[in-house]
Amino acid sequence: MRTTIIIASNLLRRLFKRHWFFLTVIGLLLAGFQVLICTIVSSINIEGAISEISQSLPPFMQALISEEFALGLSSRGLIVFAWNHPVVLALLAAPMILLASRAIAGEIEAGTMELLLSQPLARSAYLTTQIIFALVVLLALAGTMLLGVYLGLSLFNLHQVLPWPTFLPVAANLVSLQIAIYGVTLLLSATAREGGRVVTVALLFVLISYLVQAVARLWPKIQFLATYTIFNYYSPQQIVMNNLTPWRNMLILLGVGLITGGLGWWKFMRRDIP
């Protein structure tokens, strides 16, 4: 048992050394984006600017903007939209996809999986270590977003516009969304031998899910498809507008992550390592 713990801790250090720079940059970008949005809100007439821009857009784009800014074309709406911006979602999905793809397929492709498992470290312990590292990374990144929005609201006296604790349930919903992405990618990683291919398929899954959910909200005939996308269960605007914690959506997303991640675990325990 003690030997397993030592090897697992060495694996954690290896993961940290490999990814710390990339993850640090992601964290700074996420926090900085929140501060930037607060800067914009404090210095520009948001309502007038967005209304003027939206009037020059086609009707379907106006409908999309109205949908995204469920709190209205206001400072509150823009601050909350920063948690649902495609850039933010991409910055968070990137490390989850990277870590899950490298956990299995990436190590096999690099030829290091056999070396890792030749040590007195069970496959279950190896994969548990990978998952723990990914969860810690995810919580840390969500924490940087909370820190960024807190700093932004404090620096520009925007707490009266939107209190900082409002974002806690939003962060919880965002974490559950990323867990679902990690679980799907881990399943792909457990069935493949090339990390690059896993990344490509996972990115396509996330992109298609996001686009289908966005288009379905504007096209009534395909609205039923939104139910089958993970992004349908993440809506910061609705959380803030209704002042609620989205337990149902979080449970659905966590269920997706646990089921797909569990299938990936099962496959990894039984697959051959070339």
N, C-alpha and C positions, 0 to 999 in steps of 0.2 A: 504493500500500500504506500509506504513512504517513498519507494523508488518511483512509483507511478506519479505521485504528487510532484516529485523533483523534475521528472521528465516533462510533465504537463506545464510546470512553471517555466521550464526552459523553452517550451514551445510558445508559451505566451510572450516571453521576451523576444523570441525570434519574430513573431507576428508584429510586435510593437516596433522593432527595429526596421522591419520591412515596410511598414505602412505609416509610420508616425508623421512623416513629412506631408504625404498626401492628405492624411486625415486632418492635420493641423491647418493646412490651406483651406480645406473644405469647411472646417469649423469657423475660421476667420471670415470666409466669404458669407457664410450663413448669418453670422452675427452682424457683419458689416452691412448686409442687405437690409436687415431690420432697422438699423440705425439710419441708413440712407432713406428708407421710406418715411421714417419719422421726420427726417430733415426736410424732405419734399413737402410733407403735410404741413409743417410749421412755417414754410416760406412761400407757399403758393396757394392761391384760391382754388382749391381742388374742385369744388362744386362747379364753378364757372368754367374751369379748364376742361374737365371731363365732358360737361354738357356741350361745350362748343365743338370739341373733337368728335363726339358721338353723332352730332347732327350732320357731319360731313361724310359719315360712313353709310354703307348700304344697310337696308333694314335688318338683315340677318345678323350683321355685326353689332348693330344697336341692341338687338335682342340678347346677344351673347354678353355684351357688357352689362346690361341690366340684370342678367342672370348671375354673373360673377359678383357684381356689387349688390348682393341681396339686401344690404343695409342701406341702400340708396347711394347715389353719386355723392359721397361725402367723405370727410376725413376718416371717420370710423370705418367706412367700407374699404378705403385704400389700405389702412393699417392692417385690417384683417386679411385682405387679399394678398398681402405679402406672405402669408402662410400657405397660400394656395397657388402662388405664382409658378409657372412651369419651370423657371430657373431654380427655384427652391426645391421643388419636387425632384428635379434632375440631380441636383447636388446631393440630396439625401439618398436617392436610389443608387447613385454611382458606387459609393462604398459598400452598400449591401450586396449589390450584384458582384462587385469585385471580390469581396471576401468569400461569398458563397461559391463562386466559380473556382477560385483558387483552392478552396478547402479540399476538394477532391480531384476534379478534372484538371485543375491547374498543376497540382503536385504530380499527378500521373503524367501529364504532358512534359513536365520538366524532368521526369525521371527520378524524383526525390521521394515519392510515396513509399516505395519499397524500403528505402533507407530509414524513413521515419518509423515504419511499422516493424522494422527489424529489431528495434529496441523493445524492452519490456513494457510496452504501452499497448493496451488493448484498443481495438478499433473504436469501441464505445467511448473510451476515455479520450482518444484523439479527437473524435467528432464533438464530444461534449466541450472540450477546450476551445475548439474553433467556434462553436455556437456561443459560448460564454464571452469570448472576445468580441464577437459581432454585436452581442446585446449591450456590452459595456460601451462600445463605440457608438451605437445608436443612441443610447441614453445620454452620452456625453455630447453628441451633436445636437440632440433636442435641447439639452441644457444650454448650449451656446446660443441657440435661437431665443430661448427664454431670456438669457442674459442680454442679448442684443436688443430685444424689444423693451426690456426694462430700462436699459441705458438710454435708448431712444426716447422713451416716454418721459424719463427723468430729465434728460438734458434739455428737452424742448417744452417741458411743462405740459405734457399731453395726457397726464393721468386723469384729468377731468373729462377728456374725450373718450378714453377707453382705459379702465383700470387694469393694471398688470395681471392680477389673478384671473382675469377673464380668459387668458391664454392657456391656463393649466389644462382644462379639458381638451382644448384644441391640440396641445402637445401630446396628450395621451392618445387621441385619435390618430395623430400623425405617426406616432411610434407603432401603433397597431397596423397601420398601412404599410410601413416599411418592413415589419415582421412578415407580412404576407408576401412582399416582394422577395425577401430573403428566403422564405420557405420554398417558393416556386423555383428560385434559382438553385437552391440546394438540391432539389429533386432533379433538375436538369444536369447539375454537376455530377450527381451520383450515377447518371446513366450515360455519361459521355467520357471521352478520353482527351478532348482538346478544350482547354479553358477558353480560348478565343471564340469557339463556336458557341459555348454556353453563354458567354457575354452577349453575343449577337442575338441569340434567340431570346434571352431575358430582356434585352433592350427593346426588341420588337414587341414582346408581350406587354411591357409597360407602355410603350408608345401607342400601340393599337388600343389598349384598354383606355388610355386617356382620351384618344381621339373619338372612339366610339361613344364614351360617356358624354363628351362635349357636344358631338353632333346629335346624339339622341335627344338632348334637351331642347334642340331647335327643330327637330323633325319628328312630329308626333307619331308617324307611322312606325318608327323604329325605337320608340321610347322603351319598349320592353327589353331591348338589348342592354340598356344601361344597368339593369339588375344584375347582369352577368359580368360586370366590370368591377374591379376593386376600387376604382376611384369614385364610384357611386356611393360608397360608404364612408367617404371623407368629405366633409363640408364645413369648413371653419365659419363661413358666413351664417349658416343655420345654427351652429352651436352658440355663437355670440348673440344672434338675433333672438333666439328663444331661451337663452340663458340656461342651457342644459348640458348634461354630460351624456354623450351618445353611447350609452352602454350597449345597445343592440348592434350598432355599426361596429363598435370595437370588438364585440364577441364574434361577429361574422368574419372580420378581418383576421382576428387571432385564430379562428377556426381554420381559415384558409392556410395560414402560416403553419399551424400545428399539423394539419393533415398532409400538406405537401412536404413539409419538413420531415414528418414521420415516415412518409413513403420514401423520401431520400435516405433517411437513416436505415430503413429496412433494406433498401437496395444496396447501400454501401456495405452492410454487414455480410451480404451474400455474394457480392460481385468479386470477380478475379481482378487482381492487381497485376498488370503486365509489367 
